[in-house]
């Protein structure tokens, strides 16, 4: 077997399609198919179930492909070391974060990481937890920053920080001066939440099961209004649409420079703390157990610790 065959097989596993895999590998589809078939024959294990329009990884193939991925990572590490003169802090580190963390952590993290590893490029992206996990498992990301709970095989985790939640209400709202706010109180009003797929939405609903009020006739949720980002939620609060819940780090958005930004025009939005025990989330760093460049991961952790969002509690 050779490395190219391994790359082809992993591309097929990722795309579940021989044509798309061939396009990604810049090779003809027949050539890729022949190489993968030859690999299966050499191994004596069918890696894929080939059906009409759909390719599935076999049970035996799953473990073999995982080992292939590990092998290619080790080869890439050899190349990195050869290119860098044995310096592990060169090349690039690919990091993903969930949508409710990235915009508030990345500005400080980028500068802190560059100060620690000026010769290494930090490539950043944002997405849902499920998609980030898939990309991490496929080797398309080196590490991800997500909120608990998180479960995936073959992964290492390190807790980074705990972050409390606050309620956001429009100015003049009856809760404006409350100091005894409970999660269950959110069920009394129109609640503005992120859409399905955001883990932060689920965390808010965990503190307010009463918020899921269904209309008896339509079966639809009555009192929840959805937005696409934390900034959208905050702007809807500012215009009096309803109330919301935000992670504390999002109150100071370094990217919000407009004169009408609710952060700058505090008369539009009030942030109300919850009573004890304050609802919160734990943010963790996750990477593959097989990832060979532990020094880059350690450097990333240090950079996060040096750039924690305001109001969070470091765990290391």
C-alpha positions as a Markdown table, in Angstrom:
| # | Residue | x | y | z |
|---|---|---|---|---|
| 1 | Unk | 0.0 | 0.0 | 0.0 |
| 2 | Unk | 1.1 | 3.6 | -0.4 |
| 3 | Unk | 0.1 | 7.0 | 1.1 |
| 4 | Unk | -1.9 | 8.0 | -2.0 |
| 5 | Unk | -4.1 | 5.0 | -1.6 |
| 6 | Unk | -4.7 | 5.9 | 2.0 |
| 7 | Unk | -5.6 | 9.5 | 1.0 |
| 8 | Unk | -8.0 | 8.2 | -1.6 |
| 9 | Unk | -9.7 | 5.9 | 0.8 |
| 10 | Unk | -10.2 | 8.6 | 3.4 |
| 11 | Unk | -11.5 | 11.0 | 0.8 |
| 12 | Unk | -14.2 | 8.4 | -0.2 |
| 13 | Unk | -15.1 | 7.8 | 3.5 |
| 14 | Unk | -15.4 | 11.6 | 4.0 |
| 15 | Unk | -17.5 | 12.3 | 0.8 |
| 16 | Unk | -19.4 | 9.0 | 0.7 |
| 17 | Unk | -19.0 | 9.4 | -3.1 |
| 18 | Unk | -16.3 | 8.2 | -5.5 |
| 19 | Unk | -16.8 | 11.1 | -8.0 |
| 20 | Unk | -16.5 | 13.9 | -5.4 |
| 21 | Unk | -13.6 | 12.1 | -3.7 |
| 22 | Unk | -11.8 | 12.0 | -7.0 |
| 23 | Unk | -12.4 | 15.7 | -7.6 |
| 24 | Unk | -11.0 | 16.5 | -4.2 |
| 25 | Unk | -7.9 | 14.4 | -4.9 |
| 26 | Unk | -7.5 | 15.9 | -8.4 |
| 27 | Unk | -7.5 | 12.4 | -10.0 |
| 28 | Unk | -9.9 | 10.7 | -12.4 |
| 29 | Unk | -12.7 | 8.7 | -10.8 |
| 30 | Unk | -11.6 | 5.4 | -12.4 |
| 31 | Unk | -8.1 | 5.8 | -11.2 |
| 32 | Unk | -9.3 | 6.5 | -7.7 |
| 33 | Unk | -11.7 | 3.5 | -7.7 |
| 34 | Unk | -8.9 | 1.1 | -8.9 |
| 35 | Unk | -6.5 | 2.4 | -6.2 |
| 36 | Unk | -9.1 | 1.9 | -3.5 |
| 37 | Unk | -10.1 | -1.5 | -4.7 |
| 38 | Unk | -6.4 | -2.6 | -4.9 |
| 39 | Unk | -6.0 | -1.4 | -1.3 |
| 40 | Unk | -9.0 | -3.4 | -0.1 |
| 41 | Unk | -7.6 | -6.5 | -1.9 |
| 42 | Unk | -4.2 | -6.1 | -0.3 |
| 43 | Unk | -5.8 | -5.6 | 3.2 |
| 44 | Unk | -8.3 | -8.4 | 2.7 |
| 45 | Unk | -11.0 | -6.2 | 4.1 |
| 46 | Unk | -13.9 | -4.4 | 2.3 |
| 47 | Unk | -13.7 | -0.8 | 3.4 |
| 48 | Unk | -16.9 | 0.3 | 1.7 |
| 49 | Unk | -20.4 | -1.0 | 0.8 |
| 50 | Unk | -21.0 | 0.2 | -2.7 |
| 51 | Unk | -24.7 | 0.9 | -3.4 |
| 52 | Unk | -26.6 | 2.9 | -6.0 |
| 53 | Unk | -25.9 | 6.6 | -5.2 |
| 54 | Unk | -24.6 | 5.8 | -1.7 |
| 55 | Unk | -21.3 | 4.6 | -0.2 |
| 56 | Unk | -21.2 | 3.3 | 3.3 |
| 57 | Unk | -18.1 | 2.5 | 5.4 |
| 58 | Unk | -18.2 | -1.1 | 6.6 |
| 59 | Unk | -17.8 | -2.0 | 10.2 |
| 60 | Unk | -14.4 | -3.5 | 9.6 |
| 61 | Unk | -13.4 | -0.5 | 7.5 |
| 62 | Unk | -14.2 | 2.0 | 10.2 |
| 63 | Unk | -11.3 | 0.8 | 12.4 |
| 64 | Unk | -9.0 | 0.5 | 9.5 |
| 65 | Unk | -9.8 | 4.0 | 8.2 |
| 66 | Unk | -9.2 | 5.4 | 11.7 |
| 67 | Unk | -5.7 | 3.9 | 11.7 |
| 68 | Unk | -5.1 | 5.2 | 8.2 |
| 69 | Unk | -6.0 | 8.7 | 9.4 |
| 70 | Unk | -3.6 | 8.4 | 12.3 |
| 71 | Unk | -0.8 | 7.1 | 10.0 |
| 72 | Unk | -1.3 | 10.1 | 7.6 |
| 73 | Unk | -1.2 | 12.5 | 10.6 |
| 74 | Unk | 2.1 | 11.0 | 11.7 |
| 75 | Unk | 3.5 | 11.4 | 8.1 |
| 76 | Unk | 2.4 | 15.0 | 8.0 |
| 77 | Unk | 4.1 | 15.6 | 11.3 |
| 78 | Unk | 7.3 | 14.2 | 9.9 |
| 79 | Unk | 7.0 | 16.6 | 7.0 |
| 80 | Unk | 6.3 | 19.5 | 9.3 |
| 81 | Unk | 9.4 | 18.7 | 11.4 |
| 82 | Unk | 11.5 | 18.4 | 8.3 |
| 83 | Unk | 10.3 | 21.7 | 6.9 |
| 84 | Unk | 10.6 | 23.5 | 10.2 |
| 85 | Unk | 14.0 | 22.3 | 11.4 |
| 86 | Unk | 12.4 | 20.3 | 14.2 |
| 87 | Unk | 10.4 | 23.4 | 15.4 |
| 88 | Unk | 6.8 | 22.2 | 16.1 |
| 89 | Unk | 5.5 | 25.8 | 16.3 |
| 90 | Unk | 5.6 | 26.4 | 12.6 |
| 91 | Unk | 3.2 | 25.6 | 9.8 |
| 92 | Unk | -0.4 | 26.0 | 10.7 |
| 93 | Unk | -2.9 | 25.0 | 13.4 |
| 94 | Unk | -6.5 | 24.7 | 12.4 |
| 95 | Unk | -9.0 | 25.6 | 15.2 |
| 96 | Unk | -12.8 | 25.7 | 15.1 |
| 97 | Unk | -15.1 | 27.2 | 17.7 |
| 98 | Unk | -18.9 | 27.2 | 18.2 |
| 99 | Unk | -20.7 | 30.3 | 17.0 |
| 100 | Unk | -21.3 | 31.6 | 20.6 |
| 101 | Unk | -17.6 | 31.4 | 21.5 |
| 102 | Unk | -15.6 | 32.3 | 18.4 |
| 103 | Unk | -16.5 | 36.0 | 17.9 |
| 104 | Unk | -15.7 | 36.8 | 21.6 |
| 105 | Unk | -12.7 | 34.7 | 22.1 |
| 106 | Unk | -10.9 | 34.9 | 18.8 |
| 107 | Unk | -9.9 | 38.6 | 18.8 |
| 108 | Unk | -7.8 | 38.2 | 21.9 |
| 109 | Unk | -6.7 | 34.7 | 21.2 |
| 110 | Unk | -5.2 | 35.6 | 17.8 |
| 111 | Unk | -2.9 | 38.1 | 19.3 |
| 112 | Unk | -1.9 | 36.0 | 22.2 |
| 113 | Unk | -1.2 | 32.9 | 20.1 |
| 114 | Unk | 0.9 | 35.0 | 17.6 |
| 115 | Unk | 3.0 | 36.3 | 20.5 |
| 116 | Unk | 3.6 | 32.7 | 21.7 |
| 117 | Unk | 4.2 | 31.2 | 18.2 |
| 118 | Unk | 4.9 | 33.9 | 15.6 |
| 119 | Unk | 5.9 | 31.3 | 13.0 |
| 120 | Unk | 2.7 | 29.3 | 13.2 |
| 121 | Unk | -0.4 | 30.3 | 11.3 |
| 122 | Unk | -3.6 | 30.1 | 13.4 |
| 123 | Unk | -6.5 | 29.2 | 11.0 |
| 124 | Unk | -9.9 | 29.9 | 12.6 |
| 125 | Unk | -13.4 | 29.0 | 11.8 |
| 126 | Unk | -16.9 | 28.8 | 13.5 |
| 127 | Unk | -19.6 | 26.3 | 13.2 |
| 128 | Unk | -22.1 | 24.1 | 15.1 |
| 129 | Unk | -20.7 | 21.6 | 17.5 |
| 130 | Unk | -21.8 | 18.6 | 15.4 |
| 131 | Unk | -20.1 | 19.9 | 12.3 |
| 132 | Unk | -16.9 | 20.9 | 14.1 |
| 133 | Unk | -16.8 | 17.4 | 15.6 |
| 134 | Unk | -17.1 | 15.8 | 12.2 |
| 135 | Unk | -14.4 | 18.0 | 10.8 |
| 136 | Unk | -12.1 | 17.2 | 13.7 |
| 137 | Unk | -12.7 | 13.5 | 13.3 |
| 138 | Unk | -11.9 | 13.7 | 9.6 |
| 139 | Unk | -8.6 | 15.5 | 10.3 |
| 140 | Unk | -9.9 | 18.8 | 8.7 |
| 141 | Unk | -9.4 | 20.6 | 12.0 |
| 142 | Unk | -6.7 | 20.1 | 14.6 |
| 143 | Unk | -8.7 | 21.3 | 17.7 |
| 144 | Unk | -12.1 | 22.7 | 18.5 |
| 145 | Unk | -13.5 | 24.8 | 21.3 |
| 146 | Unk | -17.0 | 23.8 | 22.4 |
| 147 | Unk | -19.3 | 23.8 | 25.4 |
| 148 | Unk | -20.1 | 20.7 | 27.5 |
| 149 | Unk | -21.7 | 18.2 | 27.3 |
| 150 | Unk | -19.4 | 16.8 | 24.6 |
| 151 | Unk | -18.9 | 13.1 | 23.8 |
| 152 | Unk | -16.8 | 11.6 | 21.0 |
| 153 | Unk | -14.5 | 8.7 | 20.8 |
| 154 | Unk | -10.7 | 9.1 | 20.3 |
| 155 | Unk | -10.7 | 12.6 | 21.7 |
| 156 | Unk | -8.8 | 14.5 | 24.5 |
| 157 | Unk | -10.5 | 17.3 | 26.4 |
| 158 | Unk | -9.2 | 20.1 | 28.5 |
| 159 | Unk | -11.5 | 22.5 | 30.4 |
| 160 | Unk | -10.8 | 26.1 | 29.6 |
| 161 | Unk | -13.2 | 28.3 | 31.5 |
| 162 | Unk | -16.7 | 28.5 | 33.1 |
| 163 | Unk | -19.0 | 31.3 | 31.9 |
| 164 | Unk | -22.2 | 32.6 | 33.7 |
| 165 | Unk | -25.3 | 33.5 | 31.8 |
| 166 | Unk | -27.2 | 36.8 | 32.1 |
| 167 | Unk | -30.7 | 37.9 | 31.0 |
| 168 | Unk | -30.9 | 40.7 | 28.5 |
| 169 | Unk | -34.1 | 42.9 | 28.6 |
| 170 | Unk | -35.1 | 46.1 | 26.9 |
| 171 | Unk | -34.8 | 49.3 | 28.9 |
| 172 | Unk | -37.9 | 49.9 | 31.0 |
| 173 | Unk | -38.7 | 46.2 | 31.3 |
| 174 | Unk | -40.3 | 45.3 | 34.7 |
| 175 | Unk | -37.2 | 43.0 | 35.4 |
| 176 | Unk | -34.8 | 45.9 | 35.0 |
| 177 | Unk | -33.8 | 46.1 | 38.6 |
| 178 | Unk | -34.4 | 42.5 | 39.8 |
| 179 | Unk | -31.7 | 40.7 | 41.7 |
| 180 | Unk | -33.6 | 37.5 | 42.3 |
| 181 | Unk | -34.2 | 36.3 | 38.7 |
| 182 | Unk | -34.6 | 32.6 | 38.2 |
| 183 | Unk | -34.5 | 30.5 | 35.0 |
| 184 | Unk | -38.1 | 29.6 | 35.4 |
| 185 | Unk | -39.1 | 33.2 | 35.2 |
| 186 | Unk | -38.2 | 33.2 | 31.5 |
| 187 | Unk | -41.3 | 31.2 | 30.9 |
| 188 | Unk | -43.5 | 34.3 | 31.7 |
| 189 | Unk | -42.4 | 36.3 | 28.7 |
| 190 | Unk | -41.5 | 36.1 | 25.0 |
| 191 | Unk | -38.0 | 34.6 | 24.8 |
| 192 | Unk | -35.6 | 35.2 | 22.0 |
| 193 | Unk | -33.3 | 32.2 | 21.3 |
| 194 | Unk | -30.9 | 30.9 | 18.8 |
| 195 | Unk | -32.2 | 28.4 | 16.3 |
| 196 | Unk | -32.0 | 24.7 | 16.5 |
| 197 | Unk | -28.5 | 23.2 | 16.2 |
| 198 | Unk | -27.0 | 25.8 | 18.6 |
| 199 | Unk | -26.0 | 24.1 | 21.9 |
| 200 | Unk | -26.5 | 27.4 | 23.7 |
| 201 | Unk | -30.2 | 27.2 | 22.8 |
| 202 | Unk | -30.4 | 23.9 | 24.5 |
| 203 | Unk | -28.5 | 25.2 | 27.6 |
| 204 | Unk | -31.0 | 28.0 | 28.0 |
| 205 | Unk | -34.0 | 25.7 | 27.7 |
| 206 | Unk | -32.4 | 23.5 | 30.3 |
| 207 | Unk | -32.7 | 26.3 | 32.9 |
| 208 | Unk | -36.3 | 27.0 | 31.8 |
| 209 | Unk | -38.3 | 23.9 | 30.8 |
| 210 | Unk | -41.4 | 26.0 | 31.2 |
| 211 | Unk | -40.3 | 28.1 | 28.2 |
| 212 | Unk | -41.5 | 25.3 | 25.7 |
| 213 | Unk | -45.1 | 26.2 | 25.7 |
| 214 | Unk | -47.0 | 24.5 | 22.9 |
| 215 | Unk | -50.1 | 25.8 | 21.2 |
| 216 | Unk | -52.8 | 23.1 | 21.7 |
| 217 | Unk | -54.1 | 23.4 | 18.1 |
| 218 | Unk | -51.0 | 23.9 | 16.1 |
| 219 | Unk | -48.5 | 22.1 | 18.3 |
| 220 | Unk | -46.0 | 24.9 | 17.8 |
| 221 | Unk | -44.0 | 26.7 | 20.4 |
| 222 | Unk | -45.9 | 29.8 | 21.4 |
| 223 | Unk | -43.5 | 32.1 | 23.2 |
| 224 | Unk | -40.1 | 31.6 | 21.5 |
| 225 | Unk | -38.7 | 33.9 | 18.8 |
| 226 | Unk | -35.6 | 32.7 | 17.0 |
| 227 | Unk | -32.5 | 34.6 | 15.8 |
| 228 | Unk | -29.4 | 33.5 | 13.9 |
| 229 | Unk | -26.7 | 34.9 | 16.2 |
| 230 | Unk | -26.1 | 36.4 | 19.6 |
| 231 | Unk | -25.8 | 39.8 | 18.1 |
| 232 | Unk | -29.2 | 39.4 | 16.3 |
| 233 | Unk | -30.7 | 38.4 | 19.7 |
| 234 | Unk | -29.3 | 41.4 | 21.4 |
| 235 | Unk | -30.5 | 43.8 | 18.7 |
| 236 | Unk | -34.0 | 42.3 | 18.9 |
| 237 | Unk | -34.0 | 42.8 | 22.7 |
| 238 | Unk | -32.9 | 46.4 | 22.0 |
| 239 | Unk | -36.0 | 47.0 | 19.9 |
| 240 | Unk | -38.4 | 45.5 | 22.5 |
| 241 | Unk | -39.2 | 42.2 | 20.8 |
| 242 | Unk | -38.7 | 40.2 | 24.0 |
| 243 | Unk | -36.0 | 39.1 | 26.4 |
| 244 | Unk | -33.0 | 36.8 | 25.9 |
| 245 | Unk | -30.2 | 35.0 | 27.7 |
| 246 | Unk | -26.6 | 35.6 | 26.7 |
| 247 | Unk | -23.2 | 34.2 | 27.8 |
| 248 | Unk | -21.4 | 36.9 | 29.8 |
| 249 | Unk | -18.5 | 37.1 | 27.3 |
| 250 | Unk | -20.8 | 38.4 | 24.5 |
| 251 | Unk | -21.6 | 41.6 | 26.4 |
| 252 | Unk | -18.4 | 43.2 | 25.2 |
| 253 | Unk | -18.2 | 42.6 | 21.4 |
| 254 | Unk | -14.9 | 44.0 | 20.0 |
| 255 | Unk | -16.4 | 43.8 | 16.5 |
| 256 | Unk | -19.3 | 46.1 | 17.3 |
| 257 | Unk | -18.3 | 49.6 | 16.3 |
| 258 | Unk | -21.5 | 51.1 | 15.0 |
| 259 | Unk | -22.9 | 54.1 | 17.0 |
| 260 | Unk | -26.2 | 52.2 | 17.5 |
| 261 | Unk | -24.4 | 49.1 | 19.0 |
| 262 | Unk | -26.3 | 48.1 | 22.2 |
| 263 | Unk | -23.0 | 47.7 | 24.0 |
| 264 | Unk | -22.4 | 51.4 | 23.5 |
| 265 | Unk | -25.9 | 52.6 | 23.9 |
| 266 | Unk | -26.7 | 51.1 | 27.2 |
| 267 | Unk | -30.0 | 52.8 | 27.4 |
| 268 | Unk | -31.4 | 50.2 | 24.9 |
| 269 | Unk | -30.5 | 47.0 | 26.8 |
| 270 | Unk | -30.2 | 46.0 | 30.4 |
| 271 | Unk | -28.3 | 43.0 | 31.6 |
| 272 | Unk | -29.8 | 41.2 | 34.6 |
| 273 | Unk | -27.8 | 38.7 | 36.7 |
| 274 | Unk | -29.4 | 35.5 | 37.7 |
| 275 | Unk | -29.8 | 34.6 | 41.4 |
| 276 | Unk | -27.6 | 31.8 | 42.8 |
| 277 | Unk | -27.0 | 29.2 | 41.6 |
| 278 | Unk | -26.2 | 31.2 | 38.5 |
| 279 | Unk | -26.7 | 29.2 | 35.3 |
| 280 | Unk | -23.4 | 28.8 | 33.3 |
| 281 | Unk | -21.6 | 26.7 | 30.8 |
| 282 | Unk | -18.2 | 25.1 | 30.7 |
| 283 | Unk | -16.1 | 25.7 | 27.6 |
| 284 | Unk | -13.5 | 23.0 | 26.7 |
| 285 | Unk | -10.7 | 22.4 | 24.1 |
| 286 | Unk | -11.0 | 19.1 | 22.3 |
| 287 | Unk | -8.4 | 17.5 | 20.0 |
| 288 | Unk | -7.8 | 14.0 | 18.6 |
| 289 | Unk | -5.8 | 11.6 | 20.8 |
| 290 | Unk | -3.7 | 10.8 | 17.8 |
| 291 | Unk | -2.8 | 14.4 | 17.0 |
| 292 | Unk | 1.0 | 14.5 | 17.0 |
| 293 | Unk | 1.8 | 18.1 | 17.8 |
| 294 | Unk | 1.1 | 18.4 | 21.5 |
| 295 | Unk | 3.3 | 21.4 | 21.8 |
| 296 | Unk | 1.0 | 23.4 | 19.5 |
| 297 | Unk | -2.0 | 22.3 | 21.6 |
| 298 | Unk | -0.2 | 23.4 | 24.8 |
| 299 | Unk | 0.6 | 26.8 | 23.2 |
| 300 | Unk | -3.1 | 27.2 | 22.2 |
| 301 | Unk | -4.1 | 26.5 | 25.8 |
| 302 | Unk | -1.7 | 29.2 | 27.1 |
| 303 | Unk | -3.0 | 31.7 | 24.5 |
| 304 | Unk | -6.6 | 31.0 | 25.6 |
| 305 | Unk | -5.7 | 31.5 | 29.3 |
| 306 | Unk | -4.1 | 34.9 | 28.3 |
| 307 | Unk | -7.1 | 36.1 | 26.4 |
| 308 | Unk | -10.1 | 34.9 | 28.4 |
| 309 | Unk | -13.3 | 36.8 | 27.8 |
| 310 | Unk | -14.3 | 39.2 | 30.6 |
| 311 | Unk | -16.4 | 37.6 | 33.3 |
| 312 | Unk | -15.3 | 34.1 | 32.7 |
| 313 | Unk | -13.5 | 31.9 | 35.3 |
| 314 | Unk | -10.3 | 30.2 | 34.2 |
| 315 | Unk | -10.0 | 26.5 | 35.1 |
| 316 | Unk | -6.2 | 26.2 | 34.8 |
